Every structure is written in structure tokens, then in C-alpha cells.
Amino acid sequence: MQLRREMMNGFGIAHGGITFALVDSAFAFACNSEGKITVALDVSISFPKSGKEGDTLIAEAKEINNTNKTGLYLIEVRNQHNEMVALFKGTCYKTEKKLF
């Protein structure tokens, strides 16, 4: 995701909600990759470095734990210089409903 002017907050850095939306989407794709509808149980995010206008952000999800009912994921967001902009941890709950 490329950060545009309208994504900046009043301090001229990326609004946290914009970065969270990117990470939340990566989380949803990772959680739903088994074909069951999943929902978030618990999430947290840290912002070790601020995003700047023009930065390109890339989110990468890693599965940490997977059970029949839950999954635990860590998602890193890095900029074009490979600097960590956000670190997200999320736990999802797997329903019995199929995606399709």
C-alpha cells in the first residue's frame, strides 16, 4: 500500500488506522486460508516507526499456532527500506461455516 497525503494525520505521519486496516486485511486473508469463516478474538498493534507520505508498506503474515478452533498470527508491516513500521499480533476463532 502506498501512503498518500489523505492517509496522514495532523502530525504529517501515517494515521494508525490506515496501517491497522492494511494489517487487519492481511490477518483476515491468513486466518481464512483454510476455507472456514474466522473472526478476530484479540488483536494488538505496535508502531515502532511512523509511516511517511510516499512510503510503500508491505504486510507479511506468519502463522504461529493453529488449532481446530483458533489461530495465532504475527504480522509485520515494513516500508520500502525494510524498516518495521508496525507489528501486529492477532488471535482468530474458526467457525464451522465454510467460506464458499
The 8 nearest C-alpha neighbors of each residue, nearest first, counted from 0:
[[1, 56, 55, 2, 57, 21, 54, 58],
 [0, 2, 55, 54, 53, 56, 3, 52],
 [1, 3, 52, 53, 54, 6, 55, 0],
 [4, 2, 6, 52, 5, 53, 1, 7],
 [3, 5, 6, 7, 52, 2, 53, 11],
 [4, 6, 7, 3, 8, 2, 52, 13],
 [7, 5, 4, 3, 13, 14, 2, 17],
 [8, 6, 13, 12, 14, 11, 5, 4],
 [7, 9, 14, 10, 11, 12, 13, 6],
 [8, 10, 11, 7, 12, 14, 13, 6],
 [11, 9, 8, 12, 7, 13, 14, 51],
 [10, 12, 7, 8, 9, 13, 51, 52],
 [13, 11, 7, 51, 10, 8, 50, 49],
 [14, 12, 7, 50, 6, 51, 8, 15],
 [13, 15, 8, 7, 16, 17, 6, 12],
 [16, 14, 18, 17, 19, 13, 46, 8],
 [15, 17, 19, 14, 18, 20, 13, 21],
 [18, 16, 20, 19, 15, 14, 6, 21],
 [17, 19, 21, 15, 20, 16, 22, 14],
 [18, 20, 16, 22, 17, 21, 23, 15],
 [21, 19, 23, 17, 18, 22, 16, 24],
 [22, 20, 18, 24, 19, 23, 25, 17],
 [23, 21, 25, 19, 24, 20, 26, 58],
 [22, 24, 26, 20, 25, 21, 19, 27],
 [23, 25, 27, 26, 21, 22, 20, 28],
 [26, 24, 22, 28, 27, 23, 29, 60],
 [27, 25, 23, 29, 24, 28, 30, 22],
 [26, 28, 24, 30, 25, 29, 31, 23],
 [27, 29, 25, 31, 26, 30, 32, 24],
 [28, 30, 26, 32, 27, 31, 25, 60],
 [31, 29, 27, 28, 32, 26, 37, 91],
 [30, 32, 28, 33, 29, 34, 35, 37],
 [31, 33, 29, 34, 30, 28, 35, 27],
 [34, 32, 31, 35, 30, 29, 36, 98],
 [33, 35, 98, 32, 31, 97, 36, 99],
 [36, 34, 97, 98, 96, 33, 31, 37],
 [35, 37, 98, 94, 96, 97, 31, 93],
 [38, 36, 93, 92, 94, 31, 35, 91],
 [37, 39, 92, 91, 40, 93, 36, 94],
 [38, 40, 91, 41, 90, 92, 37, 89],
 [41, 39, 91, 90, 92, 38, 42, 89],
 [40, 42, 90, 89, 39, 43, 91, 88],
 [43, 41, 89, 88, 90, 44, 40, 87],
 [44, 42, 88, 87, 89, 45, 41, 86],
 [43, 45, 87, 86, 88, 85, 46, 42],
 [44, 46, 86, 85, 47, 87, 43, 84],
 [45, 47, 85, 48, 84, 86, 49, 44],
 [48, 46, 84, 85, 45, 83, 49, 86],
 [49, 47, 84, 46, 83, 50, 85, 82],
 [48, 50, 84, 12, 13, 51, 46, 47],
 [49, 51, 13, 12, 84, 54, 48, 52],
 [52, 50, 12, 54, 13, 53, 49, 2],
 [51, 53, 2, 3, 54, 4, 50, 7],
 [52, 54, 2, 3, 1, 51, 55, 4],
 [55, 53, 2, 51, 52, 1, 78, 56],
 [54, 56, 1, 78, 79, 0, 2, 53],
 [57, 55, 78, 0, 77, 1, 76, 54],
 [56, 58, 77, 76, 78, 0, 59, 55],
 [59, 57, 76, 75, 22, 74, 25, 60],
 [60, 58, 74, 75, 76, 57, 61, 25],
 [59, 61, 74, 73, 25, 72, 29, 58],
 [62, 60, 73, 72, 74, 63, 59, 29],
 [61, 63, 72, 64, 71, 73, 60, 65],
 [62, 64, 72, 71, 61, 73, 65, 70],
 [65, 63, 71, 70, 62, 66, 72, 69],
 [64, 66, 70, 69, 71, 67, 63, 62],
 [67, 65, 69, 68, 70, 64, 71, 93],
 [66, 68, 69, 65, 93, 70, 92, 94],
 [69, 67, 93, 66, 92, 70, 94, 65],
 [70, 68, 92, 66, 91, 93, 65, 67],
 [69, 71, 65, 91, 64, 90, 66, 72],
 [70, 72, 90, 64, 63, 89, 62, 65],
 [73, 71, 62, 89, 63, 61, 88, 74],
 [74, 72, 88, 61, 87, 60, 89, 62],
 [73, 75, 60, 87, 59, 86, 61, 72],
 [74, 76, 86, 59, 58, 85, 77, 87],
 [77, 75, 58, 85, 57, 84, 83, 56],
 [76, 78, 83, 82, 81, 84, 57, 56],
 [77, 79, 56, 81, 80, 55, 82, 54],
 [78, 80, 81, 55, 54, 56, 77, 82],
 [79, 81, 78, 82, 77, 83, 55, 54],
 [82, 80, 78, 77, 79, 83, 76, 84],
 [83, 81, 77, 80, 78, 84, 79, 48],
 [84, 82, 77, 85, 76, 81, 48, 78],
 [83, 85, 48, 77, 76, 47, 46, 49],
 [86, 84, 46, 76, 45, 83, 75, 47],
 [85, 87, 75, 45, 44, 74, 76, 46],
 [86, 88, 44, 74, 43, 73, 75, 85],
 [89, 87, 73, 43, 42, 72, 74, 44],
 [88, 90, 42, 72, 41, 71, 91, 87],
 [89, 91, 71, 41, 40, 70, 39, 42],
 [90, 92, 39, 40, 70, 69, 38, 37],
 [91, 93, 69, 38, 37, 68, 40, 39],
 [94, 92, 37, 68, 69, 36, 35, 91],
 [95, 93, 96, 36, 37, 35, 92, 68],
 [94, 96, 35, 97, 93, 36, 37, 68],
 [97, 95, 94, 36, 35, 98, 93, 37],
 [96, 98, 35, 99, 34, 36, 95, 94],
 [97, 99, 35, 34, 36, 96, 31, 33],
 [98, 97, 34, 35, 96, 36, 31, 33]]
